[in-house]
Every structure is written in C-alpha cells, then in structure tokens.
Amino acid sequence: LHDVTEEEKIEQDRREFVANVSHELRTPLTTMKSYLEALEDGALADPEIAPRFLNVTQNETDRMIRLVKDLLQLSKIDSDDYQLNLETVEMNRYLDETIERFEMIASDKNIDFHRKLNKKSIYAKIDRDKMTQVLDNIISNAMKYSPEGGTVKIRLLLQGKNIRLSISDQGMGIPRESQTKIFERFYRVDKARARSVGGTGLGLAIAKELIQAHGGHIWAQSEYGKGTTIFITLPYASKGAKS
Ligand code: ADP
C-alpha cells in the first residue's frame, strides 16, 4: 500500500465524475427508450395510456436538459478565466425580493417564510444572477424537504467583516457524515428519493463554487430528523464601494 498522490487523487475524481455523468445520463435515456418502445408497440393508440407515457418521456428529457445545463455551468466555473459580474447590492431588499418569488409556491405547500433581516442596510458585492441561482437552489431544497405546514426561516446579520445568511427548514435533516458531502458533485443523501423530486445532485456543488468565487463560505448544520440550516458568509461591502 502506498499513499495516494495528489495526481492519482485527481485522476480518481475525474474517473468517478465521468462515471457519474454517464450514469446520470443513461438513466433517463433508458427510461425514455422503454417508454418509446411501449408507445411504438401499441400504447400510442390507447388514449388513456399514450398521454401518460409521452409525459414520462417529456419529464426525462427535461431532466437531461437540466443536467447538461448544470454540467456546462460547472465546466465554465472550472475554467481559468471565469469571472463574476459584481455589483454592490443592499442585501435586505435583495433577500425580500428573492423570498417574494417563492411565496406563491410556498403557500401551495402551506409553508411559511419567516424572515429576520438586519435593521440597518447591509451591503455586499455580489453577482446578482449567480447569487440568485445559489439562493434559489437552497430555498427550493428547504421547501422540497420541508414537511407540509413547515416554516422556512431566513436570517441575515452582520458578523465582523462578513455578512451571514442562513436558511433553515424543519425537514428530515441530513446525517452528520453527509453534511459536508452534500456539496460534492452528484452526492445525494438518498439517491432514489432525491431523483424522484427532480434534482440533478449538482445544485449545492455549483452553489459552493459560486460562493467561494465571491470570497465567501457555505456549510450545512443539521440535526437528523429535525431540520437543516445552510449558512453562507460573504465579505461585507461598505455602502460607497464601487461596483
Ligand atoms: P439535488 O439536486 O439532489 O437537490 P443538491 O446539490 O441541491 O442536489 O443537494 C444534494 C443533496 O443534499 C440532496 O440530494 C439531499 O439529499 C441533500 N439536501 C440538500 N438540502 C437539503 C435540505 N434542506 N434538507 C435535507 N436534505 C437536503
């Protein structure tokens, strides 16, 4: 036995990544193929079954499109010349707007949003589109894993030179050993369940890369069975900072 060198580790990760991508693409393709075969074998003529089977192939196509989109984005972030489009943003207002977009979907699941924002204005230098993508992923996870009637809490506070944002839910939680792994590409706590709710398993990996590109940190704290909090810190920007 010898220690795995850095190069070997990179090669191992690369192989694992390619294997994961292949698997994630093959699953919807196999499903689509079998449904298309069934349609060809007669299901198409059945007015009850045909729309259902066509719907399955639509959903699987959508899943592949989401996956390829996420993969392309990760490969862009990985490239050396990746750049954020930074501007100074007032975070209380920005978060209010973000939460508002979710309120309709939340009320369908009877989920309540609690926001505890800072009393004073808080500024950060962010890439609006990218940060929105990060928060959309985390808030939709919080809602996805919340029980019916649950509460999602969003807090923003100033902590030294950082702003700290947290999104908490009262969902199933994440076992301790998985709390750092959820930020790895394709890691899911429960593969079958996560897939059935439509995720690609890349959302938090992308979120982590984007938050790090902003000079911030992201991590999870969770009590299994009780709920999860995702924390994000970002450098604070003074109001007059040039964007
Ligand atoms: P997915 O597309 O599967 O949601 P993510 O990268 O967003 O991928 O999340 C990775 C995994 O982390 C999820 O599959 C799920 O197992 C776990 N996870 C993320 N957020 C939560 C949460 N709020 N509560 C419980 N589990 C979560």
Boltz pocket constraint, residues with backbone or C-beta under 6 A from the ligand:
constraints:
  - pocket:
      binder: B
      contacts: [[A, 137], [A, 138], [A, 141], [A, 142], [A, 145], [A, 169], [A, 171], [A, 172], [A, 173], [A, 174], [A, 182], [A, 184], [A, 187], [A, 188], [A, 189], [A, 190], [A, 194], [A, 195], [A, 198], [A, 199], [A, 200], [A, 201], [A, 202], [A, 203], [A, 204], [A, 205], [A, 228]]
      max_distance: 6.0
